[in-house]
């Protein structure tokens, strides 16, 4: 299950988020516009289907190792 949602930020403006599950864990990511959120979610779905998906935690760990 995955979807795009809009939430208000502190200034009252709109912020778009993507919300999805991978291996039973929920992930949420803040994205700029509705169009970018839809595109990002589509890319994540493709990566999950092809086995190329890397969780946000794994990405952060890889960045720490590179520093």
TAUR-V924863 format. One record per residue. RES is the residue in three letters. NEAR is the number of other C-alpha atoms within 8 Angstrom. Layout:
res: {RES	RES}
near: {NEAR	NEAR}
//
This chain:
res: {UNK	UNK	UNK	UNK	UNK	UNK	UNK	UNK	UNK	UNK	UNK	UNK	UNK	UNK	UNK	UNK	UNK	UNK	UNK	UNK	UNK	UNK	UNK	UNK	UNK	UNK	UNK	UNK	UNK	UNK	UNK	UNK	UNK	UNK	UNK	UNK	UNK	UNK	UNK	UNK	UNK	UNK	UNK	UNK	UNK	UNK	UNK	UNK	UNK	UNK	UNK	UNK	UNK	UNK	UNK	UNK	UNK	UNK	UNK	UNK	UNK	UNK	UNK	UNK	UNK	UNK	UNK}
near: {4	8	8	12	8	8	8	9	8	5	5	6	7	8	12	14	14	16	12	10	10	8	4	5	6	8	8	8	7	8	11	9	8	9	6	9	14	10	8	9	12	8	8	9	8	8	10	10	7	7	6	7	8	6	6	6	6	8	9	8	8	8	8	7	6	5	4}
//
